[in-house]
Amino acid sequence: MKLIIQIPCYNEAETLEIALNDLPKALPGIDTIEYLIINDGSRDNTVEVAKKWGVHHIVSFKQNKGLAKGFMAGLDGCLQNGADIIVNTDADNQYCAEDIEKLIAPILKGEADIVIGARPIDDTEHFSFVKKKLQHFGSWVVRKASNTDIPDAPSGFRAMSRDAAMRINVVNDYTYTLETIVQAGRERIAITSVPVRTNAELRPSRLFHSIFSYVKKSMLTILRAYMMYKPLKSFGFLAIFPILTGLLIGFRFLYYMAIGMSGGHVQSLILACTLIIMGFLTFMIGLVADVIAANRKLLQDTQYHARRAEYDAIYMRQKMEKEGFVEEKNVLAAGALRSDSTAL
């Protein structure tokens, strides 16, 4: 059983070594632990710090692409290197690395494929009152959107099995934390959470620049993810209001027409027809989106099997090269070729 711990990094030279030093070297149920960093276009010596420390794998971007793309690139690197379990943590040592054992326990027991570390938000001193309330509100919204019971949705401290990592897709450019939970909940991927501890703050958060920006981006991410996985329900809900309003105005016009006073209310009839048409078109968009969502599920299933074949083939080749089987096979093939040439 191989565990790879990945750490997204953007100019983390000052804190990366602290985070790496706290990572576990051995864990019950794990045969091999390796470490991977995602260098998201860092301009400092983050990579040099990682190499000097002895990080096994480094995935690098030439320019900053954001947390979401970095997370997916890390999963790709971990899967290519044969990870059975992947743990994602932060380079600022926000999370207590000793809790990785608790984080992977449900996966080792076969109880879940994704495990989210739930921070003690109310007891975290460097979180302001407003930030604490926003964290709770955001997690509540994600629970409703994903139909899960994850208490700390924005937590980046999480573990996932190899199978779950091959099924995950992130399409937004802001963060992976919210969308992956919505996807897991709506795709029936087994997901749970465990309480974890946090360390003292080493630097301010780079994802939380302002309250307005955080709320706007987070809500758009949740809304987009929910509409991707429940399009008919989403557009059907949006269609209710114009249709009901149009019907009420239409009945009002019919009432006036019944009592012979419809002459001065033609505008109501036009408005009613317009609202009903708008609602009907919105519902039709939902039907089309639902068909697209069905096709997306087929594409995701195809992608999963393609990923599985690709990653397993890459890992097996790397393993054979490491153990010398590929070179031996090439030598034997060359010897057979020379024998055929001599015979000719």
Sequence and secondary structure as in RCSB ss.txt:
>XXXX:A:sequence
MKLIIQIPCYNEAETLEIALNDLPKALPGIDTIEYLIINDGSRDNTVEVAKKWGVHHIVSFKQNKGLAKGFMAGL
DGCLQNGADIIVNTDADNQYCAEDIEKLIAPILKGEADIVIGARPIDDTEHFSFVKKKLQHFGSWVVRKASNTDI
PDAPSGFRAMSRDAAMRINVVNDYTYTLETIVQAGRERIAITSVPVRTNAELRPSRLFHSIFSYVKKSMLTILRA
YMMYKPLKSFGFLAIFPILTGLLIGFRFLYYMAIGMSGGHVQSLILACTLIIMGFLTFMIGLVADVIAANRKLLQ
DTQYHARRAEYDAIYMRQKMEKEGFVEEKNVLAAGALRSDSTAL
>XXXX:A:secstr
 EEEEEEEESS HHHHHHHHHHS S  TT SEEEEEEEEES SSSHHHHHHHHT SEEEEESS   HHHHHHHHH
HHHHHTT SEEEE  TT  B GGGHHHHHHHHHTTS SEEEEE  GGG TTS HHHHHHHHHHHHHHHHHHT   
S TT   EEEEHHHHHH     SS SHHHHHHHHHHTT  EEEEE  B   SS  SS S HHHHHHHHHHHHHHH
HHHHSHHHHHHHHHHHHHHHHHHHHHHHHHHHHTT  GGGHHHHHHHHHHHHHHHHHHHHHHHHHHHHHHHHHHH
HHHHHHHHHHHHHHHHHHHHHHHTHHHHHHHHHHHHHHHHHHH 
